[in-house]
Amino acid sequence: MGRMRRVLLLALLGAALVLPAGAQQFPDPVLYELLPVDYPYPVARVCYTSEGICALPTFIPPGSPCECRRPDGEWVKGVCTH
């Protein structure tokens, strides 16, 4: 029974260390603007195009058509992947 307590204690300690990381704040990307290839932050809803990805509002369901705006102002068609 002592081994089971240690396993439970380690699991609770691991959860305590991981849960605060989920509360981190990341900058919000500009919606519909193509993101740089090396964009370092997570994006909740993504429009995938042949020229890259952009952030979408979270109410757009995956599988929906979408568009991203290039730096020159042109729009590129894509699909919402997640």
Secondary structure, 3 states (H helix, E strand, C coil): CHHHHHHHHHHHHHHHHHHHHHCCCCCCCCECEECCCCCCCCCCCEEEECCEEEECCCCCCCCCEEEEECCCCCEEEEEECC
